[in-house]
Amino acid sequence: MFSFSRHFLPVAMGLAALSLPAMVMADDGSSYIAGSAGLSLPRDMDLDGGSINSSVDLETGPAGVISIGTGLMENVRGEFELGFRSNDADSISGASASGDTRSLSAMVNGFYDFDTGNNLTPYIGFGLGAARVTANGISPVSGTRVDDADTGFAYQGIVGASYELNANWMATADYRYFSAPNLDFRSDSGTGLDSNYDNHTFMIGLRFNFSKPKTPTPLAEVAAAAPEPTPPPAVVEPAQPVVARSYIVFFDWDHSDLQVDAKAILAQTAANAQLGGISSIVTTGHADRSGTDQYNLKLSKRRAESVQAELVRLGVPMSEIAIDWKGEHTPLVPTDDGIREPQNRRVEIVFP
């Protein structure tokens, strides 16, 4: 006779394991691995059957999960998760107890991330899967003990938030309500017992976003522009000196501080602005596609602000400098998501 308890969890875990390499191979820059640890706060576990009607009070214990996931669409992601929870028995129907419960789960979770425009991203999630719950030597239960395990359907609701540390790493904290209802155990005396496993879980963890080492698209050579014709001799007072109208400075990966060569370019920019009588400057920050869109938007803003601050230090009035930032959306060199392309980590300075 087919046993759900024996076969469902291994099958669920096997399918999840087989899917993990496929998720990594399909990585478009939004896939990730994650791990969390925390506290498992179980609800009382009822054991009902025959003449037995007992309630097991379980103590707070450890909990942990590992997962791998990927973005499915904007603000939506999915993941496979393996989880573990363990809790000692404190009392049974008011009497001192021994034994413990353990839960091993395999879940498929879906999440929605709320974009707040900063590094903090709240999220909600829901998961379905299976759990193997073990009642390990729980006694006394009406003069007998329970030393059995059962596998059944499980679900969980998740509320939490992540904080972006840099282009690849996020810190996470969340609360989970985990439940494995309709479990069947058997006592040492042979009595069948109905039970539920319900758990409040609080966790903190880390998430690593993959960035695939793909070869960037080579930058096409741009033909040199034909020199502009020499203007005719002025017949009135001499015009302002002709100066370059655009400049570019580049940045190290995941940095917004200015390097020596960038400062030299900005010194020339400030000098030309004064020489040409320029009264309006626009600086636009950009980023490559190695981080998330949200992170890159903020990084490009910091780069534009660094350039603005340096120009002000060089004598350009702040009121004459406008800043803008585009994140990863206007690359100088088109690349796939997740690529570290040096020429896209830049700020463009234009005299309109």
C-alpha positions in Angstrom: 0.0 0.0 0.0 1.4 3.4 -1.0 2.5 5.5 2.1 2.2 9.3 1.8 4.5 9.5 4.9 7.3 7.5 3.4 7.3 8.8 -0.2 6.0 12.4 -0.4 8.8 14.3 1.3 11.7 12.4 -0.5 9.9 13.1 -3.8 9.4 16.8 -3.0 13.0 17.2 -1.8 14.3 15.4 -4.9 12.3 17.6 -7.3 13.6 20.7 -5.5 17.2 19.4 -5.7 16.9 18.6 -9.4 15.5 22.1 -10.0 18.4 23.9 -8.3 21.0 23.5 -11.1 18.4 24.5 -13.7 17.7 27.7 -11.8 21.4 28.5 -11.6 21.8 27.8 -15.3 18.9 30.0 -16.1 20.4 32.8 -14.0 19.8 36.2 -15.6 21.4 38.2 -12.7 18.3 37.9 -10.4 18.9 34.4 -9.0 20.1 34.0 -5.4 20.9 31.7 -2.6 20.0 32.4 1.0 20.2 31.1 4.5 18.5 32.1 7.8 18.6 31.0 11.4 16.4 31.9 14.4 13.9 30.8 17.0 11.0 28.3 16.7 8.1 29.1 19.0 5.6 26.2 18.6 2.0 26.2 19.7 0.8 23.4 22.0 0.7 20.1 20.2 -2.5 18.1 20.8 -2.5 14.3 20.7 -6.0 12.9 20.3 -7.1 9.3 19.8 -8.8 6.5 21.6 -8.8 7.3 25.3 -5.9 9.7 24.9 -6.5 13.5 24.9 -3.3 15.2 25.7 -1.7 18.6 25.0 2.1 18.9 24.7 3.6 22.2 25.7 6.8 22.6 23.6 9.7 24.9 24.5 11.3 27.5 22.2 14.0 26.0 20.0 16.3 26.6 17.1 15.2 26.9 13.5 17.0 27.3 10.2 16.3 27.4 6.4 18.4 27.4 3.2 16.9 28.4 -0.1 17.6 29.2 -3.7 15.4 31.4 -5.8 15.1 33.7 -8.8 13.1 36.7 -10.0 10.0 35.8 -11.9 8.7 39.2 -12.9 9.0 42.7 -11.5 8.9 42.6 -7.7 8.0 38.9 -7.8 10.3 36.0 -7.0 10.1 32.3 -6.3 12.3 29.9 -4.4 12.8 26.4 -3.1 13.5 26.1 0.6 14.6 23.4 3.0 13.8 24.1 6.7 14.5 22.5 10.1 12.9 23.2 13.5 13.4 21.5 16.9 11.6 21.9 20.2 11.9 20.0 23.5 8.7 18.9 25.3 8.2 21.0 28.5 5.0 19.5 29.9 2.0 17.3 28.9 -1.4 18.4 30.2 0.4 20.2 33.1 2.8 17.4 34.1 6.5 17.4 33.5 7.5 15.8 30.1 10.4 14.4 28.2 11.2 14.1 24.5 11.1 16.5 21.6 9.7 17.3 18.2 11.6 17.9 15.0 10.4 19.1 11.7 12.2 18.9 8.3 10.4 20.7 5.5 10.7 21.2 1.7 8.7 24.2 0.5 8.1 26.2 -2.7 7.7 29.9 -1.8 6.5 32.9 -3.7 7.3 36.5 -2.6 6.3 40.0 -3.5 8.9 42.7 -2.8 7.7 46.3 -2.1 10.0 48.8 -3.8 10.5 51.7 -1.3 13.1 53.6 -3.3 15.8 52.9 -0.7 17.9 50.0 0.6 15.1 48.6 2.8 12.6 46.3 0.9 9.7 44.8 2.8 8.2 41.6 1.4 5.4 39.1 2.0 5.4 35.5 0.9 3.4 32.2 1.0 4.7 28.7 0.7 3.4 25.2 0.0 5.2 21.9 0.5 5.7 19.0 2.8 7.0 18.4 6.3 8.4 15.4 8.1 7.4 15.8 11.8 9.0 13.5 14.4 7.6 13.0 17.9 10.8 11.8 19.5 10.1 9.9 22.8 7.4 12.2 24.0 6.1 11.0 27.4 4.1 10.5 29.5 1.0 10.4 27.3 -1.7 8.6 29.3 0.7 6.0 30.6 2.5 5.5 27.3 4.8 7.5 25.0 4.9 8.6 21.4 8.0 7.8 19.4 6.8 8.1 15.8 7.0 10.3 12.7 4.6 11.4 9.9 4.9 13.3 6.7 2.2 15.6 5.5 1.2 18.7 3.6 2.6 22.0 5.0 2.1 25.6 4.3 3.6 28.9 5.6 3.0 32.7 5.5 5.9 35.0 5.6 6.4 38.7 6.4 9.8 40.3 6.4 12.2 42.8 5.0 15.6 42.8 3.3 18.4 45.5 3.5 20.7 45.8 0.6 24.3 45.9 1.8 26.0 46.1 -1.6 25.4 44.9 -5.2 25.4 41.2 -4.2 24.6 40.9 -0.5 21.4 41.5 1.4 20.6 41.1 5.1 17.1 39.6 5.8 14.7 39.4 8.8 11.3 37.8 8.8 8.5 36.1 10.7 6.9 32.9 9.5 3.7 31.1 10.5 4.4 27.4 9.6 1.8 24.7 9.8 1.7 20.9 9.1 -2.0 19.9 9.8 -3.5 16.5 9.9 -0.6 14.4 11.2 -1.0 10.8 12.3 1.2 9.3 15.1 1.0 6.0 16.9 1.8 5.6 20.6 3.9 2.7 21.9 0.7 1.1 23.1 -0.6 1.1 19.4 -3.2 3.9 19.7 -3.5 6.0 16.6 -3.2 9.8 17.4 -4.3 12.8 15.4 -2.2 15.9 15.7 -1.2 19.3 14.2 2.2 21.0 14.1 1.9 24.8 14.2 4.9 27.1 14.7 5.8 30.8 14.9 9.3 31.3 13.6 11.5 34.4 13.7 14.7 34.5 11.6 17.6 36.7 10.4 19.8 35.8 7.5 21.8 36.7 4.4 21.0 36.5 0.7 23.6 36.4 -2.0 22.5 37.6 -5.5 24.4 35.9 -8.3 26.3 37.9 -10.9 27.2 35.7 -13.8 30.7 36.2 -15.4 29.5 36.6 -18.9 31.7 38.2 -21.6 30.6 41.7 -22.1 29.6 42.9 -25.6 32.6 44.6 -27.2 32.4 48.4 -27.7 32.0 49.1 -31.3 34.6 51.5 -32.7 33.2 54.9 -33.4 34.5 56.7 -36.4 36.2 60.0 -35.7 33.9 62.9 -36.4 34.8 65.2 -39.2 36.4 68.4 -38.0 34.0 71.3 -38.0 34.7 73.9 -40.6 36.6 76.9 -39.4 34.2 79.8 -38.8 34.7 82.9 -40.8 36.7 85.7 -39.1 34.6 87.6 -36.7 33.6 91.0 -37.8 32.5 92.1 -34.3 34.1 91.6 -30.9 35.9 88.3 -30.4 33.6 85.4 -29.3 34.1 83.4 -26.2 36.8 80.6 -26.5 35.5 77.3 -27.9 35.6 74.6 -25.2 34.5 71.0 -25.2 30.9 70.6 -24.3 30.9 67.1 -22.8 33.1 65.0 -20.5 33.0 61.6 -18.9 34.6 60.3 -15.7 34.6 56.6 -14.8 34.3 54.8 -11.4 35.5 51.5 -9.8 32.9 48.8 -9.4 30.4 49.5 -6.6 32.2 52.8 -5.8 31.2 56.5 -6.0 34.5 58.0 -4.9 36.6 59.8 -7.5 39.9 58.4 -8.7 43.0 60.5 -9.6 42.3 60.5 -13.3 38.6 61.4 -12.7 39.7 64.4 -10.6 42.0 65.6 -13.4 39.2 65.5 -15.9 36.9 67.4 -13.6 39.7 70.0 -13.0 39.8 70.6 -16.8 36.0 70.7 -16.9 35.8 73.4 -14.2 38.6 75.4 -16.0 36.8 75.1 -19.3 33.5 76.2 -17.7 35.2 79.3 -16.5 37.0 79.9 -19.7 33.9 79.5 -21.9 31.6 81.5 -19.6 29.5 78.4 -18.9 26.6 79.1 -16.5 24.8 75.7 -16.7 26.2 72.2 -16.2 24.3 68.9 -16.1 25.9 65.8 -14.5 24.2 62.4 -15.1 25.2 59.3 -13.1 25.2 55.8 -14.5 25.9 52.2 -13.3 26.5 48.8 -14.9 24.1 45.9 -14.5 25.9 43.9 -11.8 23.5 44.8 -9.0 19.8 45.1 -8.7 18.0 47.9 -10.5 17.1 49.6 -7.2 20.7 49.5 -5.9 22.2 50.8 -9.2 19.8 53.7 -9.3 21.0 54.9 -5.9 24.6 54.2 -6.8 24.4 56.3 -9.9 22.9 59.2 -7.8 25.8 59.0 -5.4 28.3 59.2 -8.3 26.5 62.3 -9.8 26.6 63.9 -6.3 30.4 63.1 -6.0 31.0 64.9 -9.3 28.9 67.9 -8.3 30.8 68.2 -5.0 34.2 68.1 -6.7 33.1 70.8 -9.3 31.9 73.0 -6.4 35.2 72.5 -4.6 36.9 73.6 -7.9 35.0 76.9 -7.8 31.8 76.2 -9.9 28.7 77.5 -8.1 26.4 74.7 -7.0 23.4 76.7 -8.3 24.9 76.2 -11.8 25.2 72.4 -11.5 22.1 70.1 -12.1 22.4 66.4 -11.3 20.5 63.5 -12.8 20.9 59.7 -12.4 19.8 56.8 -14.7 21.0 53.7 -12.8 21.6 50.9 -15.3 19.1 52.0 -17.9 21.3 54.0 -20.4 24.5 51.9 -20.8 27.4 53.1 -22.9 28.0 49.4 -23.7 24.9 47.2 -23.8 25.3 44.0 -21.7 23.3 41.2 -20.2 22.0 41.6 -16.6 24.6 40.9 -14.0 27.7 42.0 -16.1 30.4 44.2 -14.6 31.1 46.6 -17.4 33.7 49.4 -16.5 32.5 51.8 -19.3 29.0 51.8 -17.9 30.2 52.9 -14.4 30.3 56.6 -15.3 29.1 60.2 -14.9 28.6 62.3 -18.0 29.1 66.1 -17.7 27.5 68.3 -20.3 27.4 72.0 -21.0 23.9 72.4 -22.5 
